[in-house]
Amino acid sequence: MTFASSTPVKFNSVEFRDGQQSLLATRVTTEDMIPLLKRMDEVGYDSMEMWGGATFDVCIRYLQDDPWNRVRVFKRFMRHTPLKMVLRGQNLVGYRAYPDDIVEKFVECAAKAGIDIFLIFDALQDLRNCETAFRAVKKAGKKIEGSIQYNISPFHTVEKFVENAKEQQRMGAELIHVEDMAGLMTPPAAYELISALKSALDIPVHLHCHCTGGMAEMCYWEAIRAGVDGLDVCVSSLGLGPGHPPIESFVAGLKGTPRDTGIDVGQFTSLNTAFQYMRKRYAEYESRLIGVDVGCLQHQIPGGMLTNLENQLRAMNALDRLPEVLSEVTRVRADMGYPPLATPSSQMCGAQATTNVLTGQRYKMVSKEIRDYCRGMYGMPPGQISPELMKKALEGEAPITCRPADLLEPGWEKAKSEIGDLAHSDEDVLTYALFPAIAVDYLKKKYGQEA
């Protein structure tokens, strides 16, 4: 067996962010994470992704769990492992573009709370939407991890991925993250893409795959052979399905090879027991998608989105319509110009597909988000939006061509004024600025001011 590198493979832990988002609908509370933190800190991870994505929204919408305090709690226990968050470029942890001053303030506060690495991506791979976040992270003196959203379409090629990654390196990325959020990647594709990135870049390359399509572990092995520097993993009892490959498999499989991790596989016995207990505790939210879903090669829906889509259809007593919705997602994505199904484009596409199926008529109702997408407020899609969708969404209005955030007025002072004394900190003001519809009730409960 030949390896393109002889350095130990590094691991990024994703249990507390994408792991629980993919398998447990992001419902795990900070309190239930605490008992695991010291042991996770001793494993030997290169980093731990534990914030961003859907965690912020779920904390204030469902859990009454202070998302900012979660970072401080982790920082108290994680003495050796750098903390990472997923930042959706100009969308931060929300679902629309926020003004530059909000982006800058958010990064400043997240860095102060304890985030060491900012994994920054844009759902459409429009890097104009990442410029402000990159600058803010540099100013805070923290590490920028750029991201490639892997997907399959007529507009996504190895050459395009490499070109995008090189531009992110020029912008200041110190690491490139390849995200196969829907489990689409094949082993040969993994070898080809990682080899190309390693040849073109001067910075490390990490790979993130979901097990939905059943090929993630094979992809990881081919990526290791191609010289990948790091992998995103979960402890096995919180892995697989629409989740991630288990770390134990690679610790054991690489032992004695030039890429031996040096991590003791025996320490995962007790950790697995603890995560099994966590899964039982949150069983009501657990994904019903067990095993392999080769359908992901068509609908390209990420694991976390699949779980949430299930829960939403179940709440509407329409779970039996899931196959129709998944099929419609494929058509809607093509109409949208083949965006990668990462947040927020995945939610927009999924919601519109659901509406199309449940109303029985395509685009009878077009969501505000889809209208804004067609208007160009989320950036430039990889391909052309279908004329039918453009006509129904814009009703004759011309789309924009500039950077979407250039059209936004500053938001920080306005948010401070609107929330007033209910905010006790800059973090509270940001929570309101990001989620004004739910932040007031959340903050009232937080400070005991509810009626």
Secondary structure, DSSP 4 states (H G I P E B T S, - for coil): ---S--SPPEEEE-IIIIIHHHHSTT---HHHHHHHHHHHHTS--SEEEEEETTHHHHIIIII---HHHHHHHHHHH-SSS-EEEEE-GGGTTSSS---HHHHHHHHHHHHHHT--EEEE--TT--GGGGHHHHHHHHHHT-EEEEEEE---BTTB-HHHHHHHHHHHHHHT-SEEEEEETTS---HHHHHHHHHHHHHH-SS-EEEEE-STTS-HHHHHHHHHHHT--EEEEB-GGG-STTS--BHHHHHHHTTTSTT-----GGGHHHHHHHHHHHHHHTGGG-----S--TTHHHH---HHHHHHHHHHHHHTT-GGGHHHHHHHHHHHHHHTT---S-TTHHHHHHHHHHHHHHHTSTTSS--HHHHHHHHTTT---SSPPPHHHHHHHHTTPPPP-S-GGGGPPP-HHHHHHHHGGG--SHHHHHHHHH-HHHHHHHHHHHTT---
